[in-house]
Amino acid sequence: MWLDKFTVALLQKDADSINALLDEVPNFTNVDDAKKASYLFREALELLYGLKNETVASMRQMKSHIDFLKANTPKPTNGLDVRS
């Protein structure tokens, strides 16, 4: 049952569910189940590192866009400009 839930969470790329399921890992008495869990752990690790890298890239891109907008936005003048 736990392996099925973990597999579904991996397929859905649901980091919150993966984290919750990792908090309640059962003791595997069957060697095949333990091997499956080991494989799924490796897959989860790769998925989470991938999601982390995507987040870092998105944050860098947003920072770049914000910096661009700040550089191209006219600065407000201080006080009342009555010359124009």
N, C-alpha and C positions, 0 to 999 in steps of 0.2 A: 504494500500500500504506500509506504513512504517513498520507495523508489519510483512508483508511478507519479506521485505528486511532484517529486523532484524533477523527473523527466519533463513533465508538463511545464513546470516553471522555467526550465531551460529552454524549451521550445518557444515559449512565449516571451523569453528574455525579460522575465519579471524579477528584477534584482531584489525587491522587497520580499517576495515569496521565497526566493533562494536563501536569503539571509535568515528568514524565520525557520525554514526547514533545516538549515545548518545548526540552528540552536537546539534542535530536537532529534539529532541523528540517533537512530536505534543501534543496539548492539546486534551485529549480524552473526547469526549462528550458521548460516549456510555460506559456503565458500563462494559459490556462484554469485550470490547477492552481494557479498563483500567486494568481489571483482567488479561487478556492475557499478556499485557505489563509487569505487575508486576511479573508474572511467568517468563517471558523471562528475566527480569532484574536479578532475582535470578539465573537463569541458566547462564547468562553471567558472573555474579560475580563468580560463581563456576568455570566456564571455565577459566576465567582470573587468578584466584588464582592457578588453576592447571597448566596453562602454566607458571606462574611465578615460581612455585615450580620445574617444569621440567627444566627451565632455570638455576635456582640456582644449581640443581643437576648436570647439564651438566658442568657448570662453575667449580664446585668443582672437578669433574672428570678430566677436562682438566688441572686444576692446579696440581692435583695429578700426572698426566702423565708428565707434564712439570717438576715438581720437581724430578720425577724418572729419566727422561732423563738427567737432569742437574747433578744428583748424579752419573750417570753411564757413563758420557762423560768424557774422559780424559782431564785434564786441560792442556792447551798449555804451553809449556816451554817458559820462557823469554830468549831471546837472541839466539845465534847460538850454538847448542850442537855439538861440534867437537869430542867428546870422542867416539862416536859410529861408 
